[in-house]
């Protein structure tokens, strides 16, 4: 591996402020070589997966595969960082499919734009206006003609988390999400939505055009107005070595509470805590629109409403991306999203990884809104 082509690395200041688990021990057999950094990066990835992946047995299988292929020289002829990232992702997914695990170019997150728990990083610039559609994709600058894209799939997306809020029919409030990145503007937008639509007889939450998943901030901003009493929504578990402050798991919010779990697991319940002052939406019907693009935090949101019978899911089976985690640099201009935990139904112990969530009413995604309006009496 010589003359490697990479994008710029992550600045040390950003590492200190944003990304987790920054240092990994590299096996002496693959000590860092400044002229050939990829073997050390692959070994770092193997170590992280072996010690931190949500399913330890699967994590060790990933690591064994990587080390075997590395020893056999199967990555020796790859001299481009993007090409190597794609090959590593394909090899990992061939061992065991996971909706979040991937390797790509290390993203430049920009000053002050550290990652948020359970998925994408903060939005770092405003997005163009427009409502889009259920099948729309986020806008990106085109690559030069004939040139492969050098954009990292791990980079922030320039879209506000809250895409649109409005009265969509008489007495029916509507809110559409692009992602759940947890930026302060999205939380403020949800609070404004509640105040402006507090007399709604029905609320439609649209996640059919999600560009990413994300964290809990948007949910935690909305749930207090939808629930009349404190309610357990879902449970989230990680290995106990994922200590608060070490990994990308959201441990600081009062809506996550520790409960007993398996000896090697740290389990938190995600709970809805009612707002004591604003009660008008507690009796409103809630309809949650899904598609194959409803993923990650969007699926967490869906299960929370479905399990508690607080909302009716309408649309298509969701994407099946359950395991949460965060972005970690592995060296040589590369980074990986490492899944470290799972979210599940506390009644059954089941999650939605690889299978998705089946809505209460299955219809094509482009028919879900009309169905919700009919049920809302609009």
DOFI-987621 format. One record per residue (C-alpha): residue number from 1; residue in one letter; x, y, z. Coordinates in steps of 0.1 Angstrom, whole numbers, plus 5000, padded with zeros to 4 digits. Example, Ala and Ser with C-alpha at 12.3 -4.5 7.8 and 13.67 -1.06 7.14 Angstrom:
BEGIN
seq;type;X;Y;Z
1;a;5123;4955;5078
2;s;5137;4989;5071
//
This chain:
BEGIN
seq;type;X;Y;Z
1;x;5000;5000;5000
2;x;5017;5031;4988
3;x;5009;5067;4978
4;x;4976;5067;4997
5;x;4949;5092;4987
6;x;4929;5104;5017
7;x;4909;5135;5026
8;x;4922;5157;5055
9;x;4922;5141;5089
10;x;4903;5152;5120
11;x;4919;5180;5139
12;x;4930;5172;5175
13;x;4907;5198;5190
14;x;4877;5182;5174
15;x;4887;5148;5187
16;x;4890;5160;5222
17;x;4856;5178;5221
18;x;4835;5154;5201
19;x;4845;5118;5192
20;x;4847;5090;5218
21;x;4872;5063;5225
22;x;4899;5080;5205
23;x;4928;5059;5215
24;x;4931;5022;5206
25;x;4960;4998;5213
26;x;4975;4986;5180
27;x;4989;4950;5179
28;x;5027;4950;5177
29;x;5023;4929;5146
30;x;5008;4958;5128
31;x;5026;4988;5144
32;x;5020;5021;5126
33;x;5041;5026;5095
34;x;5040;5062;5083
35;x;5045;5050;5047
36;x;5018;5024;5050
37;x;4992;5033;5076
38;x;4963;5011;5065
39;x;4974;4979;5083
40;x;4974;4997;5116
41;x;4940;5013;5109
42;x;4926;4979;5101
43;x;4940;4965;5133
44;x;4925;4994;5153
45;x;4891;4987;5137
46;x;4895;4950;5146
47;x;4903;4959;5182
48;x;4874;4982;5186
49;x;4849;4957;5172
50;x;4863;4928;5193
51;x;4860;4949;5225
52;x;4831;4972;5220
53;x;4806;4958;5195
54;x;4771;4954;5208
55;x;4772;4916;5204
56;x;4806;4905;5217
57;x;4806;4872;5198
58;x;4798;4889;5166
59;x;4824;4916;5173
60;x;4851;4889;5177
61;x;4840;4873;5144
62;x;4844;4907;5127
63;x;4879;4911;5142
64;x;4890;4876;5133
65;x;4879;4882;5097
66;x;4898;4915;5094
67;x;4930;4901;5109
68;x;4928;4870;5087
69;x;4924;4890;5055
70;x;4951;4915;5066
71;x;4976;4887;5073
72;x;4967;4871;5039
73;x;4975;4904;5022
74;x;4940;4908;5008
75;x;4941;4946;5014
76;x;4977;4951;5002
77;x;4968;4963;4967
78;x;4942;4990;4978
79;x;4959;5024;4978
80;x;4928;5047;4981
81;x;4912;5054;5014
82;x;4876;5055;5000
83;x;4881;5022;4982
84;x;4895;5006;5013
85;x;4866;5019;5034
86;x;4841;5004;5010
87;x;4859;4971;5009
88;x;4861;4969;5047
89;x;4824;4977;5050
90;x;4814;4950;5025
91;x;4836;4925;5043
92;x;4821;4933;5077
93;x;4785;4932;5064
94;x;4793;4898;5048
95;x;4801;4884;5083
96;x;4770;4898;5099
97;x;4747;4925;5085
98;x;4742;4955;5107
99;x;4722;4986;5098
100;x;4748;5011;5113
101;x;4782;4995;5110
102;x;4804;5010;5083
103;x;4838;5025;5075
104;x;4843;5057;5055
105;x;4865;5087;5052
106;x;4869;5105;5086
107;x;4845;5134;5085
108;x;4856;5169;5091
109;x;4829;5179;5116
110;x;4837;5216;5117
111;x;4843;5237;5148
112;x;4821;5227;5177
113;x;4801;5201;5159
114;x;4807;5170;5179
115;x;4786;5139;5175
116;x;4754;5133;5193
117;x;4743;5101;5209
118;x;4728;5073;5190
119;x;4736;5085;5155
120;x;4745;5115;5134
121;x;4764;5146;5143
122;x;4750;5180;5149
123;x;4738;5199;5119
124;x;4765;5225;5112
125;x;4748;5247;5087
126;x;4712;5255;5076
127;x;4695;5237;5049
128;x;4676;5250;5019
129;x;4638;5253;5025
130;x;4613;5230;5009
131;x;4591;5202;5019
132;x;4606;5174;4998
133;x;4588;5141;4994
134;x;4588;5106;5009
135;x;4613;5094;4984
136;x;4635;5124;4983
137;x;4672;5123;4991
138;x;4692;5149;5009
139;x;4709;5174;4986
140;x;4746;5172;4981
141;x;4770;5190;4960
142;x;4778;5170;4928
143;x;4812;5155;4923
144;x;4834;5168;4894
145;x;4824;5151;4862
146;x;4837;5115;4861
147;x;4852;5118;4896
148;x;4842;5095;4925
149;x;4825;5111;4954
150;x;4849;5120;4982
151;x;4820;5128;5006
152;x;4820;5107;5038
153;x;4787;5091;5046
154;x;4797;5097;5082
155;x;4797;5135;5077
156;x;4770;5158;5090
157;x;4740;5164;5067
158;x;4731;5200;5060
159;x;4694;5196;5069
160;x;4675;5209;5099
161;x;4661;5181;5120
162;x;4626;5196;5119
163;x;4617;5199;5082
164;x;4582;5214;5084
165;x;4554;5222;5109
166;x;4519;5233;5100
167;x;4481;5229;5103
168;x;4475;5203;5076
169;x;4437;5202;5081
170;x;4412;5216;5105
171;x;4423;5206;5139
172;x;4452;5184;5126
173;x;4488;5194;5133
174;x;4516;5181;5112
175;x;4554;5178;5119
176;x;4579;5163;5095
177;x;4615;5153;5104
178;x;4646;5151;5083
179;x;4667;5135;5111
180;x;4671;5136;5149
181;x;4704;5154;5152
182;x;4695;5172;5184
183;x;4705;5207;5174
184;x;4691;5234;5197
185;x;4671;5249;5168
186;x;4651;5217;5163
187;x;4643;5214;5200
188;x;4631;5250;5199
189;x;4610;5243;5168
190;x;4593;5214;5186
191;x;4584;5236;5215
192;x;4570;5263;5192
193;x;4551;5235;5174
194;x;4535;5225;5206
195;x;4525;5260;5216
196;x;4511;5268;5182
197;x;4491;5236;5179
198;x;4482;5228;5215
199;x;4445;5227;5206
200;x;4449;5200;5179
201;x;4426;5171;5179
202;x;4452;5150;5161
203;x;4490;5151;5155
204;x;4507;5136;5125
205;x;4544;5129;5128
206;x;4560;5122;5095
207;x;4593;5103;5092
208;x;4589;5089;5057
209;x;4617;5110;5043
210;x;4644;5107;5070
211;x;4679;5113;5057
212;x;4695;5100;5090
213;x;4686;5087;5124
214;x;4700;5105;5154
215;x;4694;5108;5191
216;x;4667;5114;5217
217;x;4665;5152;5220
218;x;4636;5157;5196
219;x;4616;5129;5212
220;x;4623;5141;5247
221;x;4611;5176;5236
222;x;4577;5162;5223
223;x;4569;5133;5246
224;x;4561;5154;5277
225;x;4531;5169;5259
226;x;4517;5136;5246
227;x;4517;5115;5277
228;x;4495;5121;5307
229;x;4516;5101;5332
230;x;4552;5089;5334
231;x;4556;5060;5310
232;x;4583;5036;5302
233;x;4589;5037;5264
234;x;4617;5013;5256
235;x;4649;4999;5271
236;x;4685;5005;5259
237;x;4714;4983;5269
238;x;4752;4984;5265
239;x;4781;4963;5278
240;x;4791;4976;5312
241;x;4825;4987;5299
242;x;4806;5014;5280
243;x;4809;5038;5310
244;x;4793;5072;5310
245;x;4817;5096;5295
246;x;4836;5069;5276
247;x;4813;5059;5248
248;x;4787;5077;5226
249;x;4757;5064;5246
250;x;4734;5091;5260
251;x;4737;5088;5297
252;x;4732;5124;5308
253;x;4695;5129;5302
254;x;4669;5125;5330
255;x;4647;5105;5307
256;x;4671;5076;5308
257;x;4670;5056;5341
258;x;4691;5027;5352
259;x;4672;4994;5359
260;x;4686;4959;5367
261;x;4699;4939;5338
262;x;4722;4910;5330
263;x;4754;4908;5349
264;x;4774;4922;5319
265;x;4749;4948;5307
266;x;4740;4983;5317
267;x;4703;4988;5310
268;x;4685;5022;5309
269;x;4648;5027;5305
270;x;4637;5056;5282
271;x;4608;5073;5299
272;x;4583;5100;5290
273;x;4579;5126;5318
274;x;4547;5147;5314
275;x;4549;5184;5313
276;x;4531;5196;5344
277;x;4517;5228;5328
278;x;4508;5221;5292
279;x;4482;5193;5290
280;x;4461;5201;5260
281;x;4477;5175;5236
282;x;4474;5146;5260
283;x;4441;5136;5245
284;x;4450;5142;5209
285;x;4452;5113;5185
286;x;4488;5106;5173
287;x;4496;5092;5139
288;x;4532;5083;5130
289;x;4540;5079;5093
290;x;4567;5054;5083
291;x;4586;5042;5052
292;x;4616;5021;5043
293;x;4636;5052;5052
294;x;4624;5054;5087
295;x;4655;5042;5105
296;x;4675;5042;5137
297;x;4661;5070;5160
298;x;4631;5071;5138
299;x;4624;5035;5146
300;x;4631;5041;5183
301;x;4604;5068;5181
302;x;4580;5044;5163
303;x;4584;5016;5189
304;x;4579;5040;5218
305;x;4546;5051;5204
306;x;4535;5016;5193
307;x;4544;4998;5224
308;x;4526;5023;5247
309;x;4496;5024;5224
310;x;4500;5062;5223
311;x;4502;5064;5185
312;x;4491;5046;5154
313;x;4519;5037;5130
314;x;4509;5040;5093
315;x;4529;5032;5062
316;x;4557;5007;5054
317;x;4578;4984;5074
318;x;4608;5004;5087
319;x;4645;5000;5077
320;x;4657;4977;5105
321;x;4687;4998;5118
322;x;4686;4993;5155
323;x;4721;4992;5171
324;x;4732;5026;5183
325;x;4767;5039;5188
326;x;4790;5066;5174
327;x;4817;5075;5150
328;x;4853;5067;5160
329;x;4885;5074;5141
330;x;4907;5044;5133
331;x;4936;5062;5116
332;x;4949;5067;5080
333;x;4921;5093;5073
334;x;4894;5067;5081
335;x;4866;5064;5107
336;x;4840;5038;5116
337;x;4805;5039;5131
338;x;4808;5014;5159
339;x;4775;5000;5172
340;x;4778;4995;5210
341;x;4742;4990;5222
342;x;4706;4980;5213
343;x;4671;4994;5219
344;x;4643;4969;5225
345;x;4608;4963;5238
346;x;4611;4956;5275
347;x;4581;4933;5274
348;x;4595;4909;5248
349;x;4633;4917;5248
350;x;4631;4920;5210
351;x;4646;4947;5189
352;x;4642;4956;5152
353;x;4677;4950;5138
354;x;4675;4936;5103
355;x;4637;4932;5104
356;x;4622;4966;5109
357;x;4590;4976;5127
358;x;4557;4966;5112
359;x;4532;4995;5113
360;x;4498;4991;5127
361;x;4483;5000;5093
362;x;4504;4989;5063
363;x;4500;5010;5032
364;x;4525;5023;5006
365;x;4544;5052;5020
366;x;4529;5077;4996
367;x;4494;5068;5008
368;x;4502;5070;5045
369;x;4493;5107;5049
370;x;4459;5104;5033
371;x;4451;5074;5055
372;x;4461;5094;5086
373;x;4440;5123;5076
374;x;4410;5100;5071
375;x;4415;5085;5106
376;x;4419;5119;5121
377;x;4385;5129;5107
378;x;4398;5155;5084
//
